[in-house]
Amino acid sequence: MQKRQLGHDGLTVSALGFGCMGLSFGLGPALERRSAISLIRAAFELGVTFFDTAEVYGPYANEELLGEALSPVRDQVVIATKFGFRDANPMAGVNSRPERIRSVADASLKRLRTDRIDLFYQHRVDPAVPMEDVAGTVGELIHAGKVKHFGLSEAGVQSIRHAHAVQPVAALQSEYSLWWREPESEVLPTCEELGIGFVPFSPLGKGFLTGKIDAGTTFAANDFRNIVPRFSPDNRRANRQLVERLESIAASKGATPAQIALAWLLAQKPWIVPIPGTTKLERLKENNRAADLQLSAEDLQLIQSALSQIKIEGERYPAHLAAMAGR
């Protein structure tokens, strides 16, 4: 797989990463541990070198299985994890006090079975802690050798600028896909100006852009999508027209809708690295083949024309979580 660079300090990763959250958190029942480890190792064998986790995924279980899975190839991969929630619980609110950042780093290092965190993201901005203090604390961890690069997740433009002025930000992670394009207005231009890489999570619209979800789909009781407005049956029914357009374009390219959605993201900027996730080997292989799919200028214009005619229905987060994004 081709490589891409995030930031200006030599953080080189595979063009597509692997988002590990769904293996143990958020999208239904956790995958059995041995199966999850096998899938992570299969991703590496297929050329993926960039793996994304966080202490809150589980909590803790996701970091632990990633540490076990990647320990034999640790020096050949880039591991990203995150701090920023109180007690590793998103529902408990944010906490990016310096002492909390340091304690999360030490605990994550143990769970990941490593001596350094390649990319350490602030999971959500904490309005009670100046961004300069957050960036400075991560800078101290970098100086100590515990962290290699600093990242932000779902941060707004002013937070990005304040952080970057203290400690260079290698990557910003935020949701971005064919059905959530808000970063294009301000965030992506800011990243380009400052030389910050961009890591889209949910690049397949939490699975919707694969074409495998419709208004009749039933999610597991512990699946986060049950509380996402965009995934109400009525909104899924209304948004199906986007998938139908994708299916038409994909058929003309001998591809799948998921591959078109990922190739579209890769075509936007050379410093964009999506991190699709899956629990199935066949979907992993399908996603990875998107890195070899070239979309022409005509293809991109066709997609843009189709998008301009479609209004996506439903908010991407319930209100209590939406308030944490874009600070």
BATILO-598097 format. One record per residue: x, y, z of N, C-alpha, C, O in turn; residue number from 1. Coordinates in pm, whole numbers, plus 50000, padded with zeros to 5 digits. Each point is the difference from the previous one (the first is absolute). Layout:
<pts>
   n_xx   n_yy   n_zz  ca_xx  ca_yy  ca_zz   c_xx   c_yy   c_zz   o_xx   o_yy   o_zz  zapa
      X      Y      Z      X      Y      Z      X      Y      Z      X      Y      Z   NUM
...
</pts>
This chain:
<pts>
   n_xx   n_yy   n_zz  ca_xx  ca_yy  ca_zz   c_xx   c_yy   c_zz   o_xx   o_yy   o_zz  zapa
  50084  49881  50000  49916  50119  50000  50088  50125  50000  50105  50003  50063     1
  49850  50099  49866  50074  50126  49998  50002  50063  50139  49915  49970  50085     2
  50181  50117  49936  50015  50069  50128  49964  50147  49985  50007  50057  49892     3
  49954  50003  50219  49973  50144  50006  50064  50056  50126  50026  49927  50095     4
  49998  50204  49904  50061  50065  50115  49900  50089  50071  49927  50077  49936     5
  50071  49913  50196  49916  50086  50085  50091  50102  50068  50091  49962  50074     6
  49884  50165  49902  50083  50104  50060  50135  50010  49933  50025  49938  49896     7
  50062  50141  50165  50131  50030  49941  50116  49933  50072  50116  50028  49970     8
  49854  49883  50127  50108  49942  50080  50024  49852  49973  50045  49926  50088     9
  49925  50031  49790  50037  49865  49961  49907  49889  50042  50041  49884  50001    10
  49834  50146  50034  49905  49896  50037  49941  49941  49871  49907  50056  49942    11
  50147  49831  50016  49961  49936  49875  49917  49876  50030  50037  49916  50081    12
  49848  50075  49851  49905  49892  50027  49945  49946  49868  50018  50061  49895    13
  49916  49824  50112  49932  49948  49882  49886  50093  49960  49942  50068  50084    14
  50027  49935  49786  49898  50092  49949  49864  49976  50064  49921  50093  50013    15
  50051  49784  50025  49882  49967  50077  50044  49940  50133  50085  49911  50003    16
  49859  50139  50105  50026  49941  50130  49890  49904  50038  49915  49966  49918    17
  50087  49990  50207  49898  49909  50051  49946  50057  50130  50074  50015  50098    18
  49797  50018  49904  49935  50047  50120  49954  49882  50083  49913  49924  49957    19
  50144  50060  50161  49978  49878  50079  49880  50007  50094  49965  49899  50061    20
  49971  50216  49953  49896  50017  50101  49894  49891  49995  49967  49941  50102    21
  49979  50033  49779  49889  49908  49988  50031  49856  50036  49908  49919  50011    22
  50219  50048  50006  50034  49865  50042  49956  49971  50143  49979  49885  50038    23
  50008  50222  50042  49967  49977  50141  49906  50102  50060  49972  49993  50120    24
  49977  50102  49802  49924  50110  50060  49916  50071  49896  50045  50022  49887    25
  49833  50013  50151  49923  50100  49927  49911  49953  49888  49899  50064  49972    26
  50135  49826  49963  49924  49958  49882  49950  49856  50013  50014  49919  49909    27
  49929  50052  50208  49948  49867  50023  50094  49915  50084  50096  50052  50057    28
  49878  49819  49951  50081  49912  50085  50147  50001  49959  50033  50009  49881    29
  50054  49980  50218  50143  49995  49972  50034  49871  49925  49941  49895  50024    30
  50155  50117  49886  50049  49881  49931  50080  49915  50098  50072  50054  50085    31
  49916  49816  49904  50077  49910  50087  50148  50035  49989  50050  50029  49891    32
  50020  49967  50222  50136  50055  50008  50095  49940  49897  50070  50074  49931    33
  49933  49794  50057  50092  49938  49905  49967  50040  49857  50089  50019  49918    34
  49782  49993  50053  49959  50041  49866  50042  50144  49972  50041  50033  49889    35
  49947  50053  50214  50039  50140  49983  50151  50012  49976  50044  50076  49914    36
  50033  49850  50162  50146  50003  49983  50037  49949  49862  50089  50055  49935    37
  49844  49840  50020  50026  49945  49867  49969  50102  49892  50073  50010  49901    38
  49819  50066  50117  49961  50099  49900  50102  50115  49994  50035  50046  49892    39
  50011  49998  50224  50102  50105  50003  50127  49955  49930  50061  50075  49924    40
  49978  49802  50102  50121  49949  49935  49979  49982  49850  50094  50017  49922    41
  49785  49949  50038  49970  49990  49857  50010  50137  49934  50047  50012  49887    42
  49909  50092  50184  50011  50136  49946  50146  50034  49974  50034  50057  49896    43
  50052  49909  50198  50143  50026  49981  50054  49924  49880  50076  50056  49920    44
  49886  49818  50066  50048  49920  49887  49952  50058  49867  50064  49980  49897    45
  49824  50091  50106  49947  50061  49878  50059  50138  49974  49963  50065  49903    46
  50128  49979  50182  50069  50126  49975  49963  50115  50090  50057  50109  49986    47
  49850  49871  50106  49962  50107  50092  50108  50015  50107  50041  49902  50062    48
  50005  50221  49959  50101  50025  50103  49952  50102  50103  50077  50037  50089    49
  49798  50009  49902  49949  50107  50085  49875  49949  50071  49899  49970  49936    50
  50109  50019  50197  49892  49941  50080  49953  50099  50106  50081  50060  50071    51
  49788  49957  49938  49941  50102  50086  49919  49936  50111  49915  49914  49976    52
  50111  50130  50148  49928  49950  50116  49981  50114  50099  50031  50115  49969    53
  49918  49855  50151  49984  50098  50107  49971  49927  50130  49948  49888  49999    54
  50085  50175  50112  49974  49936  50129  49850  49977  50022  49963  49905  50068    55
  49952  50181  49876  49856  49987  50025  49936  49886  49923  49886  49963  50029    56
  50184  49980  49872  49941  49892  49922  50007  49871  50081  50101  49930  50000    57
  49792  50041  50067  49991  49883  50085  49924  50029  50130  49890  49949  50017    58
  50166  50131  50075  50130  50067  49992  50117  49902  50018  49987  49891  50055    59
  50125  50154  49895  50131  49935  50015  50019  49875  49913  50112  49974  49956    60
  49782  49950  50019  50015  49872  49930  50061  50016  49862  50078  49916  49956    61
  49886  50193  49974  50048  50018  49864  50151  50022  49997  50069  49943  49916    62
  49982  50138  50175  50144  50019  50007  50071  49869  50033  50105  49970  49944    63
  49837  49953  50146  50064  49874  50041  50011  49902  49884  50105  49939  49980    64
  49787  50045  49942  50008  49904  49890  50089  50052  49889  50067  49922  49932    65
  49935  50212  50048  50089  50055  49898  50146  49980  50040  50085  49968  49916    66
  49944  50051  50213  50136  49978  50047  50045  49857  49978  50113  49975  49958    67
  49799  49929  50072  50036  49860  49979  50015  49969  49852  50094  49931  49960    68
  49814  50119  49959  50002  49968  49857  50124  50053  49931  50056  49934  49912    69
  49987  50185  50126  50109  50066  49927  50137  49984  50064  50099  50046  49944    70
  49908  49890  50173  50130  49988  50067  50107  49933  49913  50116  50038  50009    71
  49850  49862  49907  50105  49939  49919  50053  50091  49889  50109  49978  49948    72
  49813  50126  50017  50041  50088  49888  50004  50145  50045  49985  50091  49919    73
  50036  49931  50210  49986  50135  50056  50079  50106  49925  49951  50111  49981    74
  50169  49858  49977  50083  50102  49937  49965  50025  49854  50061  50085  49935    75
  49840  49842  50015  49958  50018  49860  49866  50070  49987  49948  50016  49890    76
  49995  50026  50224  49867  50060  49996  49997  50132  50078  50088  50030  50080    77
  49807  50046  49893  49973  50125  50072  49871  49980  50080  49896  49966  49945    78
  50114  50056  50186  49884  49985  50088  49956  50136  50051  50079  50076  50055    79
  49793  49952  49925  49941  50123  50052  49900  49965  50110  49919  49909  49984    80
  50088  50165  50127  49900  49985  50105  49965  50139  50053  50053  50100  49952    81
  49858  49906  50147  49941  50129  50036  49981  50014  50151  49987  49902  50073    82
  50012  50225  49970  49965  50038  50137  49891  50105  49992  49971  50053  49892    83
  49968  49977  50223  49911  50115  50001  49865  49982  50063  49927  50098  50018    84
  50035  49779  50019  49873  49979  50068  50023  49962  50146  50097  49932  50033    85
  49815  50113  50053  50009  49969  50142  49973  49851  50021  49900  49946  49954    86
  50190  49988  50116  49986  49859  50036  49977  49910  49878  49931  49898  50010    87
  50126  50140  49876  49987  49920  49876  49854  49976  49964  49965  49894  49948    88
  49950  50204  50080  49857  49985  49978  49946  50126  49930  49990  50104  50064    89
  49975  49888  49808  49950  50117  49930  49878  50063  50066  49980  50121  49991    90
  49938  49798  50074  49880  50053  50064  50031  50078  50127  49915  50074  50049    91
  50207  49911  50005  50039  50071  50122  50056  50139  49972  50026  50076  50093    92
  49991  49957  49779  50052  50132  49966  50149  49999  49974  50067  49898  50011    93
  49984  50219  49954  50140  50010  49960  50091  50032  50119  49956  50056  50101    94
  50170  49909  49883  50103  50031  50101  50136  49993  49932  50053  49892  49973    95
  50004  50225  49999  50133  50009  49941  50096  50077  50091  50090  50069  49952    96
  49889  49918  50180  50097  50062  50089  50136  49932  49981  50005  49880  49971    97
  50104  50194  50044  50132  49942  49975  50025  49869  50075  50058  49907  49943    98
  49900  50085  50182  50025  49876  50075  49923  49882  49939  50046  49887  50003    99
  49835  50142  49944  49921  49894  49935  50067  49955  49871  50005  49881  49971   100
  50046  50213  49951  50069  49965  49876  50118  49909  50028  50020  49899  49932   101
  50058  50137  50169  50119  49920  50033  49961  49860  50048  50065  49902  49964   102
  49830  50089  50116  49961  49868  50051  49944  49912  49888  50025  49879  49998   103
  49900  50180  49910  49948  49923  49887  50115  49948  49914  49999  49885  49957   104
  50100  50200  50018  50115  49958  49919  50069  49879  50063  50029  49902  49930   105
  49996  50103  50198  50070  49889  50066  49918  49872  49996  50053  49892  49975   106
  49816  50119  50048  49916  49882  49999  49986  49943  49859  50001  49878  49981   107
  49988  50210  49919  49988  49954  49863  50127  49929  49953  49993  49901  49928   108
  50121  50150  50112  50126  49935  49963  50003  49855  50048  50044  49911  49928   109
  49908  50066  50193  49998  49863  50054  49903  49912  49922  50033  49887  49964   110
  49847  50165  50011  49901  49918  49929  50044  49971  49856  49972  49893  49947   111
  50096  50203  49992  50044  49984  49862  50131  49923  49987  50048  49974  49890   112
  50011  49990  50225  50125  49924  50002  50111  50069  49920  50067  49938  49918   113
  49949  50190  50107  50096  50077  49922  50069  50103  50088  49958  50025  50113   114
  50149  50033  49834  50072  50102  50075  49972  50141  49947  50053  50098  50052   115
  49862  49911  49844  49964  50133  49949  49865  49992  49928  49965  49898  49942   116
  49962  50212  50065  49874  50016  49926  50034  50083  49877  50047  50113  50013   117
  49930  49834  49870  50041  50070  49878  49920  50127  49977  50055  50101  49956   118
  49815  49895  50073  49913  50117  49980  49901  50004  50115  49920  49908  50018   119
  50086  50199  50061  49918  50013  50121  49902  50114  49979  50037  50117  50002   120
  49836  49847  49978  49895  50097  49974  49932  50046  50129  49983  49922  50093   121
  49978  50205  49911  49898  50043  50095  49866  49961  49940  49965  50046  49891   122
  49960  49868  50177  49880  49942  49942  49891  50104  49975  49935  49998  49896   123
  50045  50090  50199  49911  50114  49984  50058  50118  50078  50063  49982  50104   124
  49915  50137  49845  50051  50120  50066  49933  50017  50136  49879  49982  50014   125
  50201  50053  50086  49950  50027  50135  49997  50152  50020  50106  50062  50012   126
  49775  49999  49991  49994  50146  50011  50052  50053  50133  50026  50119  50013   127
  49990  49793  50087  50049  50043  50131  50153  50004  50007  50055  50049  50099   128
  50012  49900  49800  50146  49995  50000  50052  50074  49877  49967  49961  49888   129
  50113  50143  50129  50052  50072  49884  50073  49906  49904  50077  49913  50042   130
  49896  50105  49830  50064  49913  49902  50152  50009  50008  50070  49903  49971   131
  49981  50212  50067  50144  50015  50015  50055  49905  50107  50111  49949  49986   132
  49811  50027  50120  50044  49908  50105  49996  49855  49950  50088  49920  50032   133
  49811  50048  49890  49990  49865  49943  50119  49974  49908  50068  49899  50013   134
  49955  50193  49895  50109  49983  49904  50135  49997  50071  50088  49922  49963   135
  49927  50161  50139  50125  50001  50074  50026  49870  50073  50114  49954  50005   136
  49781  49987  50051  50016  49873  50070  50038  49888  49904  50088  49919  50029   137
  49846  50078  49855  50037  49898  49901  50142  50026  49951  50075  49906  49974   138
  49963  50221  50013  50137  50032  49963  50101  49945  50100  50107  49953  49961   139
  49859  50052  50167  50088  49943  50103  50012  49848  49984  50108  49944  50017   140
  49780  49991  49949  50003  49856  49978  50084  49965  49877  50068  49898  49997   141
  49926  50188  49902  50083  49979  49881  50148  50015  50038  50084  49919  49958   142
  49947  50183  50121  50137  50022  50043  50051  49881  50083  50118  49966  49995   143
  49791  49972  50079  50038  49886  50085  50008  49870  49922  50043  49899  50054   144
  49917  50103  49819  50006  49880  49917  49881  49909  50011  49998  49894  49938   145
  49900  50144  50139  49882  49915  50015  49902  50014  49884  49922  49909  49972   146
  50083  50206  49960  49911  50030  49887  50087  50051  49886  50100  50068  50022   147
  49859  49899  49855  50074  50046  49883  49935  50122  49934  50070  50093  49958   148
  49796  49906  50033  49930  50107  49929  49869  50034  50072  49942  49916  50068   149
  50014  50207  49916  49881  50055  50066  49887  50012  49898  50020  50044  49887   150
  49860  49916  50156  49883  50012  49914  49880  50055  50076  49997  50001  50123   151
  49904  50045  49802  49874  50048  50054  49886  49926  49931  50013  49957  49885   152
  49875  50029  50185  49883  49936  49942  49878  50090  50017  49970  50046  50110   153
  49959  49977  49780  49878  50080  50001  50021  50140  50056  49909  50056  50061   154
  50207  50001  49921  50030  50135  50050  49962  50105  49896  50006  49975  49880   155
  49954  50143  50169  49969  50112  49913  50126  50075  49960  50110  49973  50050   156
  49873  50122  49859  50114  50070  49941  50082  50075  50105  50123  49993  49996   157
  49814  50076  50096  50077  50076  50099  50078  49908  50093  50114  50031  50037   158
  49826  49858  50001  50073  49904  50083  50120  49943  49925  50107  49983  50058   159
  49874  49989  49815  50111  49948  49919  50114  50101  49997  50116  49964  50020   160
  49851  50161  49956  50105  50103  49991  50072  50020  50133  50122  50012  50003   161
  49803  49991  50106  50062  50020  50132  50093  49884  50035  50109  50020  50053   162
  49846  49858  49916  50084  49883  50029  50125  49999  49914  50110  49977  50049   163
  49873  50048  49824  50110  49991  49904  50109  50102  50029  50118  49977  49972   164
  49843  50136  50086  50098  50105  50032  50093  49957  50114  50111  50052  50012   165
  49845  49853  50070  50080  49953  50114  50074  49872  49966  50120  49988  50027   166
  49808  49916  49915  50058  49871  49962  49943  49962  49864  49879  49984  49987   167
  50204  50000  49911  49948  49969  49867  49904  49881  50002  50028  49895  50057   168
  49858  50126  49879  49899  49896  49989  50027  49921  49872  50002  50057  49891   169
  50017  49813  50123  50027  49917  49882  49873  49966  49925  49999  49992  49878   170
  49891  49986  50197  49877  49954  49936  49878  50046  50078  50000  50007  50123   171
  49897  50024  49801  49868  50025  50057  49909  49888  49956  49990  49971  49880   172
  49944  49966  50215  49903  49895  49968  49860  50053  50021  49966  50051  50107   173
  49952  49938  49790  49860  50041  50009  49918  49917  49903  50054  49936  49910   174
  49816  50065  50109  49914  49928  49906  50000  50074  49867  49991  50122  49995   175
  50019  49801  49898  49998  50056  49865  49967  49888  49904  50062  49894  50003   176
  49839  50129  49912  49960  49898  49904  49907  50067  49899  49974  50120  50007   177
  49979  49800  49900  49907  50052  49899  49869  50048  50061  49926  50075  49936   178
  50044  49882  50187  49876  50052  50059  50025  50088  50123  49907  50032  50073   179
  50217  50006  49951  50031  50102  50100  50123  50078  49952  50114  49957  50019   180
  49861  50160  49918  50106  50074  49933  50030  50133  50068  50068  50085  49942   181
  49884  49933  50179  50020  50126  50071  50147  50041  50012  50028  50120  49995   182
  50068  49788  50022  50141  50042  50011  50050  50080  49880  50100  50072  50012   183
  49835  49917  49875  50048  50070  49881  49992  50151  50013  50074  50072  49933   184
  49837  49978  50153  49980  50144  50006  50115  50074  50066  50046  50102  49948   185
  50002  49850  50167  50105  50070  50072  50116  49910  50045  50116  50041  49996   186
  49852  49838  50045  50102  49916  50062  50105  49954  49899  50120  50011  50026   187
  49837  49939  49859  50097  49954  49902  50089  50113  49948  50121  49979  49986   188
  49825  50140  49985  50090  50109  49960  50101  50036  50109  50114  50035  49969   189
  49845  49957  50158  50092  50030  50109  50110  49894  50008  50117  50032  50019   190
  49845  49841  49964  50101  49894  50000  50099  50020  49885  50121  49982  50019   191
  49829  50054  49866  50089  50022  49886  50095  50116  50025  50119  49992  49969   192
  49828  50115  50088  50083  50117  50032  50111  49966  50098  50113  50044  49984   193
  49855  49879  50118  50095  49972  50108  50083  49874  49977  50093  49972  50076   194
  49875  49952  49820  50075  49878  49975  49963  49886  50093  50086  49923  50042   195
  49785  50067  49990  49949  49896  50090  49929  49894  49917  49917  50033  49915   196
  50113  49840  50111  49930  49893  49932  49858  49986  50050  49967  50047  50110   197
  49948  49889  49810  49859  49985  50038  49962  49853  49993  50023  49933  49900   198
  49916  50018  50209  49965  49858  50013  49849  49988  50016  49948  50019  50110   199
  49980  49950  49782  49855  49986  50011  49960  49871  50072  50038  49891  49959   200
  49885  50124  50149  49937  49880  50057  49859  49989  49944  49946  50096  49945   201
  49996  49788  50068  49870  49970  49937  50000  50038  49852  49906  50065  49954   202
  50197  49897  49970  50005  50039  49859  49893  49932  49916  49975  50040  49886   203
  49963  49855  50170  49890  49933  49931  49866  50030  50066  49906  49922  49992   204
  50088  50195  50074  49874  50042  50060  49946  49902  50101  49880  49970  50001   205
  50210  49978  50087  49962  49901  50101  49932  49879  49936  49909  49940  50057   206
  50137  50028  49823  49951  49883  49930  49893  50027  49896  49974  49915  49915   207
  49964  50203  50090  49887  50026  49911  50042  50003  49853  49923  49958  49913   208
  50196  50093  50059  50044  50015  49861  50042  49868  49937  50033  49997  49881   209
  49967  49895  50195  50031  49870  49942  49883  49944  49921  50018  49910  49918   210
  49862  50144  50106  49881  49948  49935  49938  49882  50071  49902  49943  49952   211
  50154  50020  50162  49952  49883  50073  49894  50034  50106  49946  49911  50065   212
  50025  50219  49951  49905  50044  50103  49883  50069  49932  50020  50084  49912   213
  49859  49881  50127  49882  50068  49948  49903  50030  50113  50034  49979  50117   214
  49848  50069  49851  49904  50041  50103  49957  49884  50088  49958  50022  50114   215
  50051  49856  49835  49958  49885  50079  50108  49936  50083  49973  49905  50074   216
  50149  50145  49918  50111  49941  50075  49979  50019  50150  49962  50108  50044   217
  50062  49788  50033  49991  50006  50146  50141  49991  50058  50077  49910  49965   218
  49956  50184  50123  50131  50001  50064  49993  49932  50136  49894  49995  50063   219
  50220  49953  49982  50008  49941  50133  49968  50104  50106  50014  50120  49976   220
  49944  49835  50140  49957  50092  50106  50110  50097  50042  49971  50114  50036   221
  50155  49843  49959  50110  50085  50043  50069  50071  49883  50113  50046  50014   222
  49819  49961  49872  50056  50068  49883  49971  50149  50009  49884  50041  50014   223
  50221  50039  49977  49991  50145  50010  49902  50059  49899  49939  50104  50026   224
  50046  49832  49860  49914  50056  49895  49853  50006  50040  49922  50070  49936   225
  50040  49857  50167  49861  50007  50047  49961  50139  50049  49882  50035  49998   226
  50217  50046  50045  49968  50133  50052  50045  50111  49906  49994  50118  50036   227
  50052  49846  49846  50044  50100  49903  49882  50041  49913  49942  49915  49931   228
  50020  50213  50069  49884  50043  49921  50006  49960  49853  49898  49966  49941   229
  50220  50038  50002  50014  49968  49857  49964  49855  49971  49975  49964  49885   230
  50023  49951  50218  49969  49859  49982  49858  49963  50040  49970  49882  50014   231
  49944  50215  50005  49860  49966  50021  49948  49934  49872  50050  50030  49892   232
  49852  49882  50118  49950  49934  49878  49958  50097  49891  50029  49977  49883   233
  49903  50133  50154  49957  50097  49899  50119  50066  49931  49999  50020  49879   234
  50102  50015  50199  50117  50064  49940  50081  49901  49917  50055  50037  49896   235
  49953  49840  50148  50068  49899  49918  49928  49983  49866  50063  49984  49896   236
  49806  50019  50110  49921  49987  49877  50026  50119  49907  50019  49983  49880   237
  49983  50137  50177  50023  50120  49919  50141  50004  49944  50021  50044  49887   238
  50076  49911  50191  50140  50008  49959  50043  49887  49907  50113  49997  49951   239
  49797  49911  50025  50032  49889  49912  50034  50047  49858  50072  49932  49928   240
  49877  50184  50033  50027  50048  49865  50148  50027  49979  50049  49987  49888   241
  50024  50051  50218  50144  50018  49987  50067  49868  49968  50087  49993  49912   242
  49875  49902  50158  50059  49868  49975  49967  49952  49859  50083  49939  49934   243
  49796  50089  50020  49962  49958  49865  50086  50067  49895  50038  49938  49901   244
  49995  50190  50120  50090  50070  49908  50139  49936  50005  50064  49980  49897   245
  49982  49989  50223  50131  49937  50016  50003  49864  49931  50099  49965  49935   246
  49794  49960  50080  49994  49867  49938  50009  50011  49848  50064  49918  49936   247
  49872  50183  50008  50004  50020  49855  50142  50034  49954  50048  49945  49901   248
  50017  50147  50170  50137  50038  49965  50094  49882  50018  50088  49977  49917   249
  49894  49948  50193  50086  49885  50028  49988  49895  49890  50100  49942  49958   250
  49778  50033  49996  49980  49900  49896  50077  50035  49873  50053  49912  49933   251
  49953  50216  50036  50071  50044  49879  50151  49985  50013  50071  49998  49900   252
  49977  49991  50224  50145  49986  50025  50039  49858  50040  50116  49973  50028   253
  49787  49937  49974  50030  49864  50046  50041  49997  50146  50086  49921  50039   254
  49852  50165  50041  50037  50015  50141  49874  49988  50086  49891  49976  49949   255
  50126  50042  50181  49888  50001  50093  49977  50142  50050  50089  50084  49987   256
  49794  49946  50068  49976  50133  50056  50103  50039  50106  50044  50115  50005   257
  49994  49790  50079  50098  50030  50103  50133  50042  49938  50065  50093  50047   258
  49975  49837  49848  50127  50034  49935  49995  50138  49936  50099  50074  50004   259
  49788  49961  49937  49986  50134  49942  50008  50105  50110  50066  50103  49983   260
  49867  49872  50129  50001  50098  50111  50140  50022  50054  50038  50113  50030   261
  50040  49780  49982  50137  50012  50050  50091  50064  49896  50083  50085  50033   262
  49903  49874  49841  50083  50058  49894  49973  50149  49986  50091  50077  49971   263
  49784  49962  50048  49965  50143  49994  50075  50078  50108  50053  50108  49973   264
  49952  49839  50148  50074  50068  50106  50149  50009  49967  50061  50105  50018   265
  49996  49786  49934  50142  50000  49967  50032  50100  49890  50110  50054  49994   266
  49794  49970  49919  50022  50092  49888  49991  50146  50040  50040  50088  49923   267
  49909  49941  50197  49981  50140  50039  50132  50070  50026  50022  50111  49950   268
  50067  49827  50127  50131  50058  50033  50100  49887  50023  49961  49893  50047   269
  50167  50128  49921  50099  49894  50022  50036  49979  50146  50071  49906  50033   270
  49880  50182  50056  50029  49988  50143  49876  49956  50079  49993  50019  50121   271
  49911  49922  49809  49882  49943  50064  50016  49848  50009  50029  49934  49900   272
  49950  50011  50220  50017  49855  50023  49877  49948  50074  49992  50011  50122   273
  49911  49932  49806  49881  49946  50066  50032  49877  50083  50096  49928  49973   274
  49822  50048  50129  50020  49884  50087  49870  49917  50008  49936  49998  50105   275
  50026  49935  49786  49881  49915  50008  50021  49886  50098  50112  49953  50020   276
  49780  50004  50039  50005  49886  50091  49904  49892  49955  49904  50028  49927   277
  50120  49851  50115  49911  49889  49969  50030  49886  50097  50103  49997  50065   278
  49803  49908  49942  50024  49878  50078  50010  49878  49909  50009  49887  50048   279
  49990  50136  49820  49997  49890  49904  50119  50006  49906  50033  50107  49948   280
  50032  49780  50030  50118  49996  49914  49966  50039  49856  50078  50070  49936   281
  49807  49886  50014  49966  50033  49862  49978  50150  49981  50033  50055  49895   282
  49911  50011  50207  49983  50146  49992  50134  50071  50010  50022  50102  49934   283
  50068  49845  50148  50135  50056  50011  50069  49997  49864  50058  50099  49957   284
  49935  49787  49976  50063  49989  49869  49934  50094  49900  50069  50064  49919   285
  49799  49945  50085  49927  50091  49911  50043  50144  50023  50029  50073  49904   286
  49976  49968  50222  50039  50138  50030  50142  50029  49951  50024  50105  49940   287
  50067  49805  50086  50139  50023  49963  50020  50014  49850  50090  50071  49955   288
  49827  49861  49967  50013  50012  49855  49965  50139  49951  50035  50037  49888   289
  49895  50040  50195  49967  50138  49961  50124  50085  49984  49998  50099  49926   290
  50111  49864  50141  50123  50078  49989  50059  49993  49859  50081  50085  49963   291
  49880  49815  49960  50050  49985  49863  49902  50052  49896  50027  49994  49880   292
  49859  50058  50165  49897  50047  49908  50023  50147  49967  49996  50085  50089   293
  50027  49945  49787  50025  50137  49957  49871  50062  49943  49941  49946  49907   294
  50019  50164  50150  49885  50074  49949  50049  50115  49912  50083  50080  50042   295
  49865  49928  49838  50038  50107  49909  49931  50131  50038  49910  50001  50084   296
  50133  50107  49853  49933  50129  50023  49853  49991  49962  49915  50061  50064   297
  50056  49862  49831  49861  49983  49958  49921  49921  50104  49884  50031  50028   298
  50179  49866  50029  49934  49923  50106  49966  50090  50119  49889  49995  50053   299
  50208  50085  49988  49980  50087  50115  49892  50104  49972  49922  50034  50090   300
  50073  50016  49788  49897  50097  49966  49863  49935  50000  49901  50062  50041   301
  50092  49813  49914  49873  49928  50002  49951  49980  50143  49882  50017  50029   302
  50210  49948  50060  49963  49983  50141  49955  50134  50059  49899  50005  50071   303
  50174  50102  49900  49964  50131  50051  49862  50043  49950  49920  50055  50076   304
  50053  49918  49798  49869  50036  49943  49889  49923  50069  49894  50055  50030   305
  50131  49816  49996  49899  49919  50068  49975  50051  50141  49885  50009  50044   306
  50223  50025  50028  49986  50048  50137  49924  50132  50007  49925  50024  50094   307
  50096  50060  49807  49935  50132  50001  49848  49989  49988  49929  50096  50031   308
  50022  49790  49925  49857  49981  49983  49935  49928  50117  49879  49976  50000   309
  50201  49989  50099  49949  49919  50111  50015  50075  50131  50106  50053  50031   310
  49787  49950  50047  50005  50057  50135  50003  49884  50100  49908  49919  50005   311
  50200  50076  50074  50013  49895  50101  49914  50035  50121  50008  50111  50052   312
  49911  49795  49991  49907  50023  50110  50056  49945  50132  50059  49892  50004   313
  49922  50187  50104  50036  49954  50134  50135  50050  50046  50095  50007  49921   314
  49914  50027  50207  50128  50043  50058  50092  49880  50020  49953  49887  50015   315
  50177  50137  49986  50094  49888  50012  50020  49956  50144  50047  49889  50023   316
  49918  50195  50074  50012  49966  50142  49873  50040  50073  49933  50095  49958   317
  50031  49835  50149  49897  50052  50090  50053  50127  50067  50121  50022  50004   318
  49790  50062  50046  50037  50134  50046  50110  50000  50105  50088  50085  49995   319
  49908  49821  50101  50096  50004  50110  50141  49969  49952  50096  50042  50065   320
  49920  49886  49825  50132  49972  49946  50042  50104  49898  50119  50028  49985   321
  49785  50028  49944  50031  50103  49902  50066  50121  50065  50081  50068  49938   322
  49883  49957  50189  50056  50117  50071  50150  49987  50022  50067  50100  50021   323
  49987  49778  49974  50142  49980  50024  50085  50019  49875  50122  50012  50009   324
  49815  49992  49874  50074  50004  49875  50020  50142  49951  49912  50085  50017   325
  50201  49940  49922  50026  50128  49935  50034  50115  50091  49990  50116  49959   326
  50051  49854  50168  50033  50109  50091  50132  50066  49961  50044  50094  50066   327
</pts>
